[in-house]
Amino acid sequence: MLLECKRQNSIAASVPQRERQTISVTTDKARGVSQPAPGDRAAQFDAAFLAHWQPIYRALLRLVGDHAEAEDLALETFWRLYQQPPADQREPRLGGWLYRVATNLGLNALRSRKRRAQHEIQGWVETTADDPAQAVVAEEERARVRAILSEMAPRQAQLLTLRHDGLTYAELAVALDIAPASVGTLLARAEREFEKRYRRATRGA
């Protein structure tokens, strides 16, 4: 449903109102809590979807390297937002929550597909060369980077992924719920860990 709407460039606006209301009411009853009226909640979800779909999708595409899988993971991220939204939906908290959920899903996907072939890989290592040999080398390099990320501690992998996606230190602090003053230290530690694993993987290649 949402995937088809996204491809028509009018996702949130095209989500059937009746279905949004049904999902909202069912979820609220299951949780046993008081929530905004279905229409209000659907409107909040639509606004969040329109504001965050593209950056979340792009972050996942860079992480997993596959268009279809990135779409599926982005849709799962927003489905979780609709099912059980965070208590604080103000910005930048909501954006941070979405990035955190998305990168967790992406890293889990990387861990579960180590033996699967890579398709339409893009992102971590860019290449503009037309040389097929260089393209193969670049693809192998991207696969190596993703394998390393999948083996690292989740927070370290998230820090590197989101920093690569362009998040500032302040945004990283919000997204990962860490003290702003500690971001630099944690990021440097994650970079050192990545470099150590990368050198080890390169020697063994």
KEKE-3310 file (N, C-alpha, C; in steps of 0.2 Angstrom, whole numbers, plus 5000, padded with zeros to 4 digits):
npx = (5004:5008:5020:5017:5010:5021:5029:5021:5024:5016:5013:5009:4998:4990:4987:4974:4961:4951:4958:4969:4963:4957:4969:4974:4965:4964:4977:4978:4968:4973:4985:4979:4978:4975:4974:4976:4962:4957:4958:4966:4978:4981:4984:4996:5004:5005:5011:5024:5028:5029:5039:5050:5052:5061:5075:5076:5075:5085:5096:5095:5097:5110:5116:5112:5113:5104:5090:5076:5076:5080:5068:5059:5063:5063:5049:5045:5051:5042:5030:5032:5033:5019:5013:5018:5021:5034:5035:5038:5036:5040:5051:5069:5067:5059:5064:5077:5073:5067:5079:5086:5079:5078:5092:5095:5087:5092:5106:5103:5098:5109:5117:5109:5110:5123:5127:5121:5119:5125:5115:5113:5122:5126:5134:5144:5157:5161:5160:5165:5170:5170:5176:5175:5182:5186:5174:5170:5180:5176:5164:5166:5173:5163:5155:5164:5165:5152:5151:5160:5153:5142:5147:5152:5150:5133:5130:5142:5142:5130:5134:5144:5137:5127:5134:5141:5130:5128:5124:5125:5135:5127:5115:5117:5118:5105:5099:5104:5103:5113:5125:5129:5142:5149:5149:5160:5171:5166:5163:5176:5182:5174:5178:5191:5190:5183:5193:5203:5197:5195:5208:5212:5203:5207:5220:5217:5211)
npy = (4994:5007:5007:5007:5019:5028:5026:5033:5046:5052:5047:5048:5056:5048:5037:5027:5034:5027:5015:5020:5024:5013:5005:5014:5014:5001:4998:5007:5001:4989:4993:4999:5012:5030:5039:5051:5057:5046:5052:5063:5057:5050:5061:5066:5056:5056:5068:5066:5056:5061:5071:5063:5052:5052:5055:5044:5033:5035:5034:5021:5015:5018:5010:4997:4995:4990:4994:4989:4982:4992:5000:4992:4991:5004:5006:4997:5003:5015:5009:5003:5015:5020:5009:5009:5023:5034:5042:5055:5065:5076:5087:5088:5075:5065:5063:5058:5046:5039:5037:5029:5017:5014:5012:5001:4991:4990:4986:4974:4967:4967:4958:4946:4943:4939:4929:4931:4937:4953:4967:4980:4989:5003:5018:5018:5017:5026:5026:5031:5026:5018:5006:4989:4981:4989:4992:4980:4979:4990:4986:4974:4981:4988:4978:4973:4983:4983:4971:4972:4982:4975:4967:4974:4982:4987:5001:5007:5004:5011:5024:5027:5024:5034:5046:5046:5047:5061:5067:5079:5081:5085:5080:5067:5064:5065:5056:5044:5044:5049:5058:5074:5079:5068:5062:5065:5057:5044:5042:5043:5032:5022:5024:5020:5007:5002:5004:4995:4983:4984:4984:4971:4963:4966:4962:4948:4946)
npz = (5000:5005:4999:4985:4984:4987:4976:4967:4971:4980:4993:5008:5006:4999:5006:5011:5020:5028:5031:5038:5049:5054:5057:5067:5077:5081:5085:5096:5105:5108:5115:5125:5129:5130:5115:5102:5092:5078:5065:5068:5072:5061:5053:5059:5057:5043:5041:5047:5039:5026:5029:5033:5025:5013:5018:5027:5019:5010:5019:5023:5010:5007:5017:5016:5002:4992:4982:4983:4995:5004:5003:5008:5021:5025:5025:5035:5046:5046:5048:5061:5068:5066:5073:5086:5092:5097:5114:5114:5101:5095:5085:5087:5091:5086:5073:5076:5083:5072:5064:5072:5073:5060:5056:5065:5060:5047:5050:5056:5045:5037:5044:5043:5030:5025:5016:5005:4988:4983:4977:4966:4972:4981:4987:5000:4995:4981:4963:4947:4937:4921:4918:4919:4928:4938:4943:4948:4958:4966:4970:4978:4988:4994:4999:5008:5018:5022:5028:5038:5046:5050:5060:5070:5086:5089:5092:5089:5075:5071:5074:5065:5053:5053:5054:5042:5034:5035:5047:5060:5075:5085:5080:5080:5094:5098:5090:5094:5107:5116:5127:5121:5123:5123:5110:5101:5106:5106:5093:5087:5093:5088:5074:5075:5079:5067:5058:5062:5061:5047:5042:5046:5039:5026:5025:5026:5014)
capx = (5000:5012:5025:5014:5009:5027:5031:5017:5026:5011:5012:5005:4992:4986:4985:4966:4959:4948:4963:4973:4959:4957:4975:4975:4960:4965:4983:4976:4964:4978:4989:4975:4980:4972:4977:4972:4957:4960:4960:4972:4984:4983:4987:5002:5008:5006:5016:5030:5030:5032:5045:5056:5053:5067:5081:5077:5076:5092:5101:5095:5100:5117:5118:5111:5115:5099:5084:5070:5077:5079:5061:5055:5066:5060:5042:5045:5052:5037:5025:5033:5031:5012:5010:5020:5025:5038:5031:5040:5036:5043:5058:5072:5067:5056:5069:5082:5070:5067:5085:5088:5075:5080:5098:5094:5084:5097:5111:5100:5097:5116:5119:5106:5111:5130:5129:5116:5122:5123:5112:5112:5125:5128:5135:5150:5163:5158:5165:5162:5173:5167:5180:5171:5186:5186:5167:5170:5184:5172:5158:5169:5175:5157:5153:5168:5163:5145:5152:5163:5148:5138:5151:5153:5144:5127:5130:5147:5140:5126:5137:5148:5132:5123:5139:5142:5124:5128:5121:5130:5136:5121:5109:5119:5117:5098:5097:5107:5101:5119:5127:5132:5149:5153:5149:5166:5175:5163:5164:5183:5183:5171:5182:5197:5188:5182:5200:5207:5194:5196:5215:5212:5199:5211:5225:5215:5207)
capy = (5000:5013:5007:5009:5027:5031:5026:5038:5052:5055:5042:5049:5059:5043:5032:5027:5036:5022:5010:5023:5025:5006:5003:5018:5012:4994:4998:5010:4997:4984:4995:5001:5019:5035:5042:5056:5054:5043:5057:5067:5053:5049:5067:5066:5051:5058:5073:5063:5052:5066:5074:5059:5046:5052:5054:5038:5029:5036:5031:5013:5013:5018:5005:4990:4994:4987:4998:4986:4981:4999:5002:4987:4992:5010:5005:4994:5009:5019:5004:5003:5022:5020:5004:5011:5029:5036:5046:5062:5065:5083:5087:5083:5068:5060:5061:5053:5039:5035:5035:5024:5011:5012:5009:4995:4986:4989:4982:4967:4965:4965:4952:4940:4941:4939:4924:4933:4941:4960:4969:4987:4992:5010:5022:5019:5018:5029:5025:5034:5023:5013:5000:4984:4978:4994:4992:4974:4980:4994:4982:4970:4985:4990:4972:4972:4988:4981:4965:4975:4986:4970:4963:4979:4984:4991:5008:5010:5004:5016:5031:5027:5025:5040:5051:5045:5050:5068:5069:5082:5078:5086:5076:5060:5063:5064:5050:5038:5046:5049:5065:5078:5080:5061:5060:5065:5052:5038:5042:5042:5025:5018:5024:5016:5000:5000:5004:4989:4977:4984:4981:4964:4960:4967:4957:4941:4945)
capz = (5000:5006:4993:4979:4985:4987:4969:4964:4973:4984:4998:5013:5004:4995:5010:5012:5027:5032:5033:5043:5055:5057:5060:5073:5083:5083:5089:5102:5109:5110:5120:5131:5131:5126:5109:5098:5087:5072:5060:5070:5072:5054:5050:5062:5054:5036:5041:5048:5033:5021:5031:5034:5021:5009:5022:5030:5013:5007:5024:5022:5004:5008:5022:5013:4995:4988:4982:4986:5002:5007:5003:5013:5028:5027:5026:5041:5050:5047:5051:5068:5070:5067:5078:5093:5091:5103:5118:5112:5094:5093:5082:5083:5094:5081:5068:5079:5084:5066:5062:5076:5071:5053:5056:5068:5055:5042:5052:5057:5038:5034:5048:5041:5023:5023:5011:4999:4983:4983:4971:4965:4977:4980:4993:5004:4990:4975:4958:4941:4931:4916:4918:4923:4933:4943:4946:4952:4964:4971:4973:4983:4994:4998:5002:5014:5022:5025:5032:5045:5050:5053:5065:5075:5091:5086:5093:5085:5068:5070:5074:5058:5047:5053:5053:5035:5031:5036:5053:5064:5082:5089:5078:5082:5101:5098:5086:5098:5114:5120:5129:5116:5124:5122:5103:5097:5109:5104:5086:5086:5095:5082:5068:5076:5078:5060:5054:5064:5057:5040:5040:5047:5033:5020:5025:5025:5007)
cpx = (5004:5018:5023:5013:5016:5030:5027:5019:5020:5009:5007:4998:4987:4984:4977:4965:4956:4953:4967:4969:4958:4963:4976:4971:4962:4972:4982:4973:4969:4983:4986:4977:4976:4976:4973:4967:4960:4963:4966:4979:4986:4987:4994:5007:5010:5012:5023:5033:5033:5038:5051:5057:5060:5073:5082:5078:5083:5097:5101:5098:5107:5120:5118:5113:5110:5092:5078:5071:5077:5072:5057:5057:5063:5052:5041:5046:5046:5031:5026:5031:5023:5010:5012:5024:5029:5034:5032:5041:5038:5050:5063:5071:5064:5060:5074:5079:5069:5073:5088:5085:5077:5087:5099:5092:5089:5103:5109:5100:5104:5118:5116:5107:5118:5131:5125:5120:5120:5120:5111:5116:5127:5130:5142:5156:5160:5163:5161:5165:5169:5170:5177:5176:5186:5179:5167:5174:5180:5167:5161:5171:5169:5155:5157:5166:5156:5146:5155:5158:5144:5141:5152:5148:5139:5128:5136:5145:5135:5129:5141:5143:5129:5128:5140:5136:5124:5126:5127:5130:5130:5115:5111:5117:5109:5096:5099:5106:5108:5121:5131:5140:5153:5153:5156:5171:5172:5164:5171:5185:5180:5175:5188:5196:5187:5189:5204:5204:5195:5203:5215:5209:5203:5217:5223:5212:5212)
cpy = (5006:5013:5009:5017:5030:5032:5031:5045:5056:5050:5044:5052:5054:5037:5032:5029:5031:5017:5013:5023:5018:5004:5007:5015:5005:4994:5001:5005:4992:4986:4998:5008:5024:5038:5047:5053:5051:5047:5061:5063:5051:5055:5068:5062:5053:5063:5071:5059:5056:5069:5070:5053:5046:5051:5047:5032:5029:5033:5024:5011:5013:5012:4998:4989:4991:4992:4995:4984:4987:5001:4998:4989:4999:5010:5001:4999:5013:5015:5004:5010:5022:5015:5007:5017:5031:5041:5054:5062:5072:5082:5090:5075:5063:5058:5056:5046:5035:5033:5029:5017:5009:5009:5002:4989:4985:4985:4975:4963:4963:4958:4946:4938:4941:4934:4926:4937:4948:4963:4977:4991:4999:5013:5023:5020:5020:5027:5028:5031:5018:5007:4995:4981:4983:4993:4986:4975:4984:4990:4977:4974:4987:4984:4971:4977:4986:4975:4967:4978:4981:4967:4968:4979:4988:4998:5011:5010:5010:5023:5032:5028:5031:5046:5051:5048:5057:5071:5073:5079:5079:5081:5068:5059:5062:5058:5044:5039:5045:5057:5068:5078:5073:5059:5059:5059:5045:5037:5040:5035:5020:5018:5020:5009:4998:4999:4997:4983:4977:4982:4974:4960:4961:4963:4950:4940:4942)
cpz = (5000:5000:4987:4979:4984:4980:4965:4966:4977:4990:5003:5011:5001:5000:5012:5019:5031:5035:5038:5049:5058:5060:5067:5079:5085:5087:5096:5107:5112:5115:5126:5134:5127:5121:5106:5094:5081:5067:5062:5070:5065:5051:5053:5059:5047:5036:5042:5042:5028:5023:5031:5030:5017:5013:5025:5025:5011:5012:5023:5016:5004:5012:5019:5006:4990:4988:4985:4993:5007:5008:5008:5020:5030:5029:5033:5047:5052:5050:5059:5071:5071:5072:5085:5093:5098:5107:5116:5104:5091:5090:5087:5086:5089:5076:5070:5081:5077:5063:5066:5074:5065:5053:5060:5063:5049:5044:5053:5050:5035:5038:5045:5034:5021:5017:5005:4994:4984:4976:4971:4970:4976:4987:4996:5000:4983:4969:4952:4935:4927:4916:4922:4929:4939:4947:4950:4959:4969:4974:4979:4989:4998:5002:5009:5020:5026:5030:5039:5049:5054:5059:5071:5080:5088:5087:5089:5077:5066:5070:5067:5052:5047:5052:5045:5031:5032:5042:5057:5071:5086:5087:5080:5090:5102:5095:5091:5105:5119:5122:5123:5117:5123:5115:5100:5100:5106:5097:5084:5088:5090:5076:5069:5076:5071:5057:5056:5061:5050:5038:5041:5041:5026:5019:5023:5018:5002)
residu = (MET:LEU:LEU:GLU:CYS:LYS:ARG:GLN:ASN:SER:ILE:ALA:ALA:SER:VAL:PRO:GLN:ARG:GLU:ARG:GLN:THR:ILE:SER:VAL:THR:THR:ASP:LYS:ALA:ARG:GLY:VAL:SER:GLN:PRO:ALA:PRO:GLY:ASP:ARG:ALA:ALA:GLN:PHE:ASP:ALA:ALA:PHE:LEU:ALA:HIS:TRP:GLN:PRO:ILE:TYR:ARG:ALA:LEU:LEU:ARG:LEU:VAL:GLY:ASP:HIS:ALA:GLU:ALA:GLU:ASP:LEU:ALA:LEU:GLU:THR:PHE:TRP:ARG:LEU:TYR:GLN:GLN:PRO:PRO:ALA:ASP:GLN:ARG:GLU:PRO:ARG:LEU:GLY:GLY:TRP:LEU:TYR:ARG:VAL:ALA:THR:ASN:LEU:GLY:LEU:ASN:ALA:LEU:ARG:SER:ARG:LYS:ARG:ARG:ALA:GLN:HIS:GLU:ILE:GLN:GLY:TRP:VAL:GLU:THR:THR:ALA:ASP:ASP:PRO:ALA:GLN:ALA:VAL:VAL:ALA:GLU:GLU:GLU:ARG:ALA:ARG:VAL:ARG:ALA:ILE:LEU:SER:GLU:MET:ALA:PRO:ARG:GLN:ALA:GLN:LEU:LEU:THR:LEU:ARG:HIS:ASP:GLY:LEU:THR:TYR:ALA:GLU:LEU:ALA:VAL:ALA:LEU:ASP:ILE:ALA:PRO:ALA:SER:VAL:GLY:THR:LEU:LEU:ALA:ARG:ALA:GLU:ARG:GLU:PHE:GLU:LYS:ARG:TYR:ARG:ARG:ALA:THR:ARG:GLY:ALA)
# end
